[in-house]
Amino acid sequence: MAEVPQAYLEDASGLTGHASQFAAPSTAGELAAILADCRRRLMPVTFAGAGTGLVGGRIGDGGMIVSLERFQRLEIRPGHAIAGAGISLKELHTAAQASGQFYPPDPTEWTASVGGTIATNASGSRSFLYGSTRKWIRSLTAVFIDGSIRAFRRGDRVDFPISPLPAPLARKHTAGYPLRESMDWIDLLCGSEGTLAAVVEAELSLLPQPAALLSGVVFFPSPHAALSAVDSWRPIPQLRMLEYLDNSSLRILSAAYNGIPAAAQSALLIEQQLDALPGDPIGLWIDRLDAANALAEQSWFGQTAHDRERFRALRHSLPEVVNQRVHRNGFPKLNTDYAVPIEASQAMLDNYVSRLEAELPGRYAIFGHIGDAHVHVNMLPESQADFDTGLPLTIEFARHAVSLGGTVSAEHGLGRKKRNLLAIEFSEPQIDAMRDVKRRLDPAWLLGRGVLFAPPS
């Protein structure tokens, strides 16, 4: 065992943790021996991915940090990939593309590890069509705190009693354990945030690369026009991306990107697979832009890989540019990951805007997965008073999302930073049903101590 490098005691959440030991095994057998030893010594263990998480899931609360970065197996086969937990999304996407295939989940941060995305059931901009990580796992290998190594295939049912819990009505959900009758092991472990076991390898489904894609950034003269277009465009066949940028997001981006129209008050990023579509799909988009009162002449469209990468980079760079502003301001940002049912999307967004305009005008940005009724609010405090104003808003917004049938976490998980939100969505008996699963698989409460649940007293 080694001293803990400082880099493993922090992540993108801004939190800092502590631990006394560090290990980076490269085989399931090595990890099993480490975990069995920790169990004997009652030493807490926190699994570390690539450090891109936003909720402090890897930072440690004493005990040992175990990095999974050395699990580097990557094999691309027809229809699937075998990937170790330490493989980055960029490596997986690049290798799949070279074979004429692609991995559908598209989390924003491509330096994230496969293991980390499984731990949080990550999604992203293409989740509008393809869903989250959980859907694309065929099998996985997990190592438990008792040192056992188990491989599970899709359909292998959990072999102990579970108390089913109600699911939110939102299309995306990753708050706590999604307990249901006759659930399988993959669904239980994916999204469990390293609190039940370490997933060291997974078989992931791949799809053939589309022969033709149309990508675009559509600018609108008002938020109302963009949101009306969202409702009209959701049913479009083979639309795989429908992302929203508010006026603040566009102004933040305009410092780094030329060509964003001054008249634009909002934008939608779209991507549609054109394979086998009848008629003239390009002509249909011209008609749609006219009907939606978009700034058609100033919008951007393209069908090449270069165009797609340019538009993807625009969307994916927004969190980076926001973080640069946060750094200049000198106060932490306050961000949300809430999702609501599709029919409540407008009501949720209206609530965000009205409350933020009243409390933090000009000091927020709203962007994200509007197709799934899942946008991120980023509050950008410029003073301690701003921060103190924004913090209770995160709770207020969480309660409002749940009241509309939504969830307090759609893709980031709760980690240590946001575990208090679990009680907004679930009752104490429901949370205890989750704790029962934790107690069965990790009786001494050693894995991910402080993640999802407060440590036992």
C-alpha positions in Angstrom: 0.0 0.0 0.0 1.1 3.5 -0.7 0.7 7.1 0.5 -2.4 8.7 -1.1 -1.5 11.1 -4.0 -3.3 14.4 -3.5 -4.9 14.1 -7.0 -7.0 11.2 -5.7 -8.4 13.3 -2.8 -10.3 15.7 -5.0 -12.5 15.6 -8.1 -14.6 18.0 -10.3 -17.1 18.5 -7.5 -14.7 20.9 -5.7 -14.7 18.8 -2.6 -11.6 17.5 -0.9 -11.4 14.3 1.0 -8.9 12.4 3.1 -7.5 8.8 3.3 -4.5 7.0 4.8 -3.7 4.4 2.1 -3.8 4.0 -1.7 -3.8 1.1 -4.0 -4.1 0.7 -7.8 -4.6 -3.0 -8.6 -4.6 -4.3 -12.2 -6.5 -7.6 -11.9 -9.7 -8.6 -10.3 -7.7 -11.1 -8.1 -5.5 -8.3 -6.8 -8.5 -6.1 -6.0 -10.3 -9.0 -4.3 -7.3 -9.6 -2.0 -7.2 -5.9 -1.1 -11.0 -5.8 -0.3 -10.9 -8.9 1.7 -8.1 -7.5 3.8 -9.9 -4.2 4.2 -12.9 -6.2 5.4 -10.8 -8.0 8.0 -9.4 -4.7 9.2 -12.8 -2.8 9.0 -11.1 -0.2 6.8 -13.3 1.9 4.6 -12.7 1.9 0.8 -13.5 4.5 -1.8 -13.1 3.6 -5.5 -11.6 6.2 -7.7 -12.4 6.8 -11.3 -11.0 9.5 -13.5 -12.0 12.4 -11.2 -14.6 13.9 -13.5 -17.6 13.4 -11.1 -19.5 16.4 -9.9 -20.7 15.0 -6.5 -17.6 14.0 -4.7 -18.0 10.2 -5.1 -14.3 9.4 -5.2 -12.7 11.8 -2.8 -12.6 9.5 0.3 -13.7 9.8 3.9 -10.8 8.0 5.6 -9.5 4.5 5.0 -8.2 3.5 1.6 -8.5 4.9 -1.9 -8.5 2.2 -4.6 -8.0 3.5 -8.1 -9.4 1.3 -11.0 -7.3 3.1 -13.6 -5.1 0.1 -14.4 -8.1 -2.0 -15.6 -7.2 -1.3 -19.3 -8.6 -4.1 -21.3 -10.3 -2.9 -24.5 -11.5 -5.2 -27.3 -13.8 -4.1 -30.0 -15.9 -6.9 -31.6 -18.9 -6.9 -33.9 -21.8 -5.5 -31.9 -20.0 -5.1 -28.6 -16.9 -4.0 -26.8 -15.2 -5.4 -23.7 -13.8 -2.5 -21.7 -12.0 -2.3 -18.4 -13.1 0.2 -15.7 -10.1 2.4 -16.4 -10.7 2.9 -20.1 -11.7 6.5 -21.0 -14.8 7.2 -23.0 -12.6 8.9 -25.6 -10.6 5.6 -26.0 -13.8 3.6 -26.3 -15.4 6.0 -28.8 -12.2 6.2 -30.9 -11.7 2.4 -31.1 -15.4 1.8 -31.8 -15.4 4.4 -34.6 -12.3 2.8 -36.2 -14.4 -0.4 -36.5 -17.4 1.4 -38.1 -19.4 1.3 -34.8 -20.2 3.6 -32.0 -21.1 3.5 -28.3 -24.4 5.3 -27.9 -24.1 6.9 -24.4 -22.5 10.3 -24.8 -21.7 11.9 -21.4 -20.3 15.4 -21.8 -16.8 14.6 -20.3 -14.9 12.2 -22.6 -12.1 11.8 -20.1 -14.5 10.0 -17.8 -13.8 6.4 -17.3 -16.0 3.5 -18.2 -16.1 2.4 -14.6 -17.2 5.9 -13.5 -20.0 6.1 -16.0 -21.3 2.7 -14.9 -21.1 3.8 -11.3 -23.3 6.8 -12.0 -25.4 5.4 -14.8 -24.2 8.4 -16.9 -26.0 9.6 -19.9 -25.6 12.7 -22.1 -26.7 14.5 -25.1 -27.7 11.4 -27.1 -29.7 10.0 -24.3 -32.8 11.5 -25.9 -32.8 8.6 -28.4 -30.5 6.0 -26.8 -31.0 6.3 -23.0 -28.4 6.0 -20.3 -25.5 3.7 -19.7 -27.5 1.0 -17.9 -29.3 0.1 -21.2 -26.1 -0.7 -23.0 -24.5 -3.1 -20.6 -24.6 -6.8 -21.6 -22.5 -8.2 -18.8 -20.1 -7.0 -16.1 -17.6 -8.3 -13.6 -17.8 -7.0 -10.1 -15.6 -7.5 -7.0 -17.4 -7.4 -3.6 -16.1 -6.4 -0.1 -15.8 -10.1 0.9 -13.3 -10.7 -1.9 -15.7 -12.6 -4.1 -15.5 -12.0 -7.9 -18.8 -12.4 -9.7 -19.7 -12.1 -13.4 -23.3 -11.2 -14.3 -25.0 -11.2 -17.6 -28.1 -9.3 -18.5 -31.1 -11.1 -17.0 -29.2 -12.6 -14.0 -31.6 -11.8 -11.3 -30.7 -10.6 -7.8 -30.8 -13.6 -5.5 -32.1 -12.0 -2.3 -35.4 -10.3 -1.4 -35.8 -6.7 -2.4 -38.5 -4.2 -1.4 -39.6 -2.5 -4.6 -39.6 1.3 -4.7 -41.7 3.7 -6.9 -39.8 5.2 -9.8 -40.2 8.8 -10.8 -42.0 9.7 -13.9 -39.0 11.4 -15.5 -37.3 9.7 -18.4 -34.0 9.7 -16.6 -33.2 8.7 -13.0 -30.1 7.9 -11.0 -30.9 8.8 -7.4 -30.2 5.8 -5.1 -30.9 2.2 -6.0 -33.7 1.6 -8.6 -35.2 -1.3 -6.6 -37.9 -3.3 -8.3 -39.3 -6.9 -8.3 -37.2 -9.5 -10.1 -34.5 -6.9 -11.0 -31.2 -8.1 -12.4 -27.7 -7.6 -11.0 -26.6 -5.2 -13.8 -29.5 -2.8 -13.0 -28.6 -2.9 -9.3 -24.9 -2.3 -9.7 -25.1 0.3 -12.4 -25.7 3.6 -10.7 -24.9 2.3 -7.2 -21.9 4.8 -7.1 -19.3 2.3 -5.8 -21.3 1.6 -2.6 -22.1 -2.1 -3.3 -19.1 -3.4 -5.3 -16.4 -2.4 -7.8 -17.2 -3.0 -11.5 -13.9 -3.8 -13.1 -15.0 -4.8 -16.6 -18.1 -4.7 -18.8 -19.3 -5.9 -22.1 -21.0 -2.9 -23.8 -23.3 -3.0 -26.8 -22.2 -1.1 -29.9 -24.3 0.0 -32.9 -23.2 0.5 -36.6 -22.2 4.0 -37.5 -25.1 5.8 -39.3 -24.4 6.3 -43.0 -25.7 9.9 -42.7 -26.3 12.3 -39.9 -27.5 15.9 -39.9 -26.3 18.2 -37.1 -27.3 21.7 -36.3 -27.3 24.6 -33.9 -30.6 26.4 -34.4 -30.8 30.0 -33.0 -34.0 31.6 -31.8 -35.0 35.2 -31.1 -36.7 34.2 -27.8 -36.8 31.4 -25.3 -40.5 30.9 -26.0 -39.8 30.2 -29.7 -37.2 27.6 -28.8 -39.4 25.8 -26.2 -42.3 25.7 -28.7 -39.9 24.1 -31.2 -38.9 21.5 -28.6 -42.5 20.3 -28.2 -42.9 20.2 -32.0 -39.6 18.4 -32.6 -39.6 15.7 -30.0 -41.5 13.2 -32.2 -39.2 13.6 -35.2 -38.0 10.2 -36.3 -34.4 9.2 -35.5 -33.7 12.5 -33.8 -31.0 11.6 -31.3 -30.1 14.9 -29.8 -32.2 17.8 -28.6 -30.2 20.2 -26.3 -31.1 23.6 -25.0 -28.9 26.7 -24.4 -30.4 29.8 -22.8 -29.4 33.4 -23.4 -26.8 33.4 -20.6 -25.2 30.3 -22.0 -24.9 31.9 -25.5 -23.4 35.1 -24.1 -20.9 33.0 -22.1 -19.9 31.0 -25.2 -19.7 34.1 -27.4 -16.4 35.0 -25.8 -14.9 31.8 -27.1 -16.9 31.2 -30.3 -17.4 33.5 -33.3 -20.6 33.6 -35.2 -23.2 33.4 -32.4 -25.9 35.8 -33.6 -26.4 38.9 -31.4 -30.1 38.5 -31.9 -30.1 35.0 -30.6 -31.8 34.6 -27.2 -31.6 30.8 -27.1 -30.6 27.9 -29.1 -31.3 24.2 -29.7 -28.6 21.7 -30.7 -30.1 18.9 -32.8 -28.7 15.7 -34.5 -30.7 13.4 -36.6 -29.8 10.0 -38.1 -30.9 10.2 -41.8 -30.5 6.5 -42.7 -33.6 5.1 -44.4 -35.7 8.2 -43.9 -38.2 8.8 -46.7 -38.6 12.0 -48.6 -36.3 15.0 -48.3 -35.2 15.3 -44.6 -33.2 18.5 -45.3 -36.2 20.2 -46.9 -38.3 19.2 -43.9 -35.8 21.0 -41.6 -36.1 24.1 -43.7 -39.9 24.0 -43.2 -39.5 23.3 -39.5 -37.2 26.3 -39.0 -39.7 28.5 -40.8 -42.6 27.2 -38.7 -40.7 27.7 -35.5 -39.7 31.3 -36.3 -36.1 30.4 -35.9 -33.2 32.6 -37.0 -32.8 30.2 -40.0 -30.3 32.2 -42.0 -28.0 32.5 -39.0 -28.3 28.9 -37.8 -25.6 26.3 -38.4 -26.1 23.0 -40.1 -23.7 20.3 -41.4 -23.5 16.7 -42.4 -19.7 16.0 -42.0 -17.8 14.6 -39.1 -16.0 17.9 -38.8 -19.3 19.7 -38.5 -20.5 17.3 -35.8 -17.3 17.7 -33.8 -17.5 21.4 -34.0 -21.1 21.5 -32.7 -20.3 18.8 -30.1 -17.3 20.9 -28.9 -19.6 23.9 -28.6 -22.0 22.1 -26.3 -19.3 20.2 -24.4 -17.1 23.2 -23.8 -19.9 25.2 -22.1 -19.3 23.6 -18.7 -15.6 24.4 -19.0 -16.3 28.0 -19.9 -18.8 28.3 -17.0 -16.1 26.9 -14.6 -13.6 29.5 -15.8 -16.1 32.2 -14.9 -16.7 30.5 -11.6 -12.9 30.6 -10.9 -12.8 34.3 -11.8 -15.7 35.0 -9.5 -14.0 33.2 -6.6 -17.2 31.5 -5.3 -18.3 27.9 -6.0 -21.1 27.4 -8.5 -24.4 25.8 -7.5 -25.7 23.4 -10.1 -28.7 21.1 -10.4 -29.2 17.7 -12.1 -33.0 17.5 -11.8 -35.4 16.0 -14.3 -39.2 16.0 -14.6 -41.7 14.3 -16.8 -41.9 15.6 -20.4 -45.3 17.2 -19.8 -43.9 19.2 -16.8 -40.8 20.5 -18.7 -42.2 24.0 -19.4 -43.5 24.4 -15.8 -40.1 23.4 -14.4 -38.2 25.8 -16.7 -40.6 28.6 -16.0 -40.1 28.1 -12.3 -36.3 28.1 -12.7 -36.3 31.4 -14.6 -38.8 33.2 -12.5 -37.0 32.4 -9.2 -33.5 33.0 -10.6 -34.5 36.3 -12.2 -35.9 37.4 -8.8 -33.0 36.2 -6.7 -29.8 36.0 -9.0 -30.5 38.0 -12.2 -27.6 37.8 -14.6 -25.8 35.3 -12.5 -27.0 31.9 -13.8 -27.0 29.8 -17.0 -29.5 27.1 -18.0 -28.6 24.4 -20.5 -28.8 20.7 -21.2 -31.0 17.9 -22.2 -34.3 19.6 -22.9 -35.5 16.7 -25.0 -35.6 14.6 -21.8 -36.9 17.5 -19.7 -33.6 17.5 -17.9 -31.8 20.8 -18.0 -29.0 21.9 -15.7 -29.2 25.1 -13.7 -25.8 26.7 -13.0 -25.9 29.5 -10.4 -22.7 31.6 -10.6 -22.3 33.5 -7.4 -20.2 36.7 -7.4 -20.3 37.2 -3.6 -21.0 35.3 -0.4 -24.5 36.9 -0.4 -25.1 35.4 -3.8 -23.9 32.0 -2.6 -26.1 32.2 0.5 -29.1 33.1 -1.7 -28.5 30.3 -4.2 -27.9 27.4 -1.8 -31.5 27.2 -0.6 -32.7 27.6 -4.2 -31.1 24.2 -5.0 -33.3 22.6 -2.3 -36.4 24.6 -3.4 -35.9 23.5 -7.0 -35.4 19.8 -5.9 -38.7 19.9 -4.0 -40.4 21.4 -7.0 -39.0 18.8 -9.4 -40.2 16.0 -7.1 -43.6 17.6 -6.8 -44.0 17.4 -10.6 -43.1 13.7 -10.6 -39.4 14.2 -11.2 -36.1 13.2 -9.7 -33.3 14.9 -7.8 -30.6 13.3 -9.9 -30.9 12.3 -13.6 -27.3 11.5 -14.5 -24.6 12.7 -12.0 -25.5 10.6 -9.0 -25.6 12.1 -5.5 -22.2 11.1 -4.1 -21.2 12.9 -0.9 -22.0 16.4 -2.0 -25.8 15.9 -2.7 -26.7 12.9 -0.6 -29.1 15.1 1.4 -31.4 15.3 -1.7 -32.3 11.6 -1.4 -34.7 12.3 1.4 -36.5 14.9 -0.8 -37.4 12.2 -3.3 -37.9 9.1 -1.0 -39.4 8.5 2.4 -37.4 7.2 5.3 -38.8 3.7 4.9 -38.0 3.7 1.2 -34.4 4.8 1.9 -34.2 2.1 4.5 -35.1 -0.4 1.8 -32.0 0.8 -0.1 -30.0 0.5 3.1 -31.1 -3.1 3.5 -29.5 -3.9 0.2 -26.3 -2.1 1.3 -26.2 -4.0 4.6 -26.6 -7.3 2.8 -23.7 -6.8 0.3 -21.5 -4.6 2.6 -22.5 -5.4 6.2 -19.8 -3.3 7.8 -20.6 -0.3 5.6 -17.1 0.0 4.2 -17.6 0.7 0.5 -18.1 4.3 -0.4 -18.7 5.3 3.1 -20.6 8.6 3.1 -21.8 8.2 -0.5 -25.6 8.2 -1.0 -26.2 7.7 2.7 -24.7 9.3 5.8 -22.1 7.0 7.5 -23.7 4.8 10.2 -23.2 6.2 13.7 
